Amino acid sequence: MSIKSINVRNQFKGTIKEIIEGPVLSEVDVETPAGIVTSVITTRSIRELQLQPGSDVIAFVKSTEVSIAKL
């Protein structure tokens, strides 16, 4: 399968650094040039996509809200 086009503009190419699997949900840490991007997806999706540390992926970020905190 290949993606011809997608409307998500915030895309981060990277490599999976770590996967913390849970019974239903899992955390996927993707190392990108901008830093680590963490995604929470279903464990079923981890298996179906055959994701593992070292896999090259694209993290798509689409949000209607971005919060900012002053340091």
C-alpha positions in Angstrom: 0.0 0.0 0.0 1.2 3.5 -0.8 -0.2 6.9 0.1 -0.8 9.1 -3.0 -1.8 12.2 -1.0 -3.1 13.2 2.4 -4.5 16.4 3.8 -2.4 16.4 7.0 0.3 19.0 6.7 2.2 18.3 9.9 4.3 15.3 8.9 7.4 14.0 10.7 9.5 11.3 9.0 11.3 9.2 11.6 12.3 5.9 13.0 10.5 4.0 15.8 12.7 4.2 18.9 10.6 2.4 21.4 7.2 0.7 21.7 5.5 0.3 25.1 2.8 -2.2 24.6 -0.3 -2.4 26.7 -3.2 -4.8 26.5 -5.4 -2.4 24.5 -3.3 0.8 23.8 0.4 1.2 23.2 2.9 4.1 23.1 5.1 4.5 20.1 8.1 6.8 20.3 9.3 8.1 16.9 12.7 9.7 16.6 12.5 12.6 14.1 14.9 15.4 13.2 12.6 17.7 15.3 12.8 15.4 18.4 10.7 12.6 19.8 7.1 12.3 18.7 5.0 10.0 20.9 1.8 8.4 19.6 -0.8 6.4 21.5 -2.4 3.8 19.2 -4.2 0.5 19.6 -2.0 -2.5 20.2 -4.0 -4.2 17.5 -2.7 -1.5 15.0 0.9 -2.2 16.2 0.5 -5.8 15.2 -1.5 -5.1 11.9 1.1 -2.6 10.8 4.0 -4.8 11.9 5.6 -1.9 13.8 8.8 -2.5 15.7 11.8 -0.5 16.8 13.8 0.5 13.8 10.8 0.8 11.5 10.8 3.9 9.3 7.5 5.7 9.6 5.8 9.0 9.2 4.0 10.6 12.2 1.0 12.7 11.1 -0.2 15.3 13.5 -3.6 16.9 13.1 -5.1 18.9 15.9 -7.8 21.5 16.3 -6.0 22.8 19.5 -2.5 23.3 20.6 -1.9 24.4 24.2 1.0 26.6 25.2 2.5 27.0 28.8 4.9 29.8 29.8 8.1 28.6 31.4 
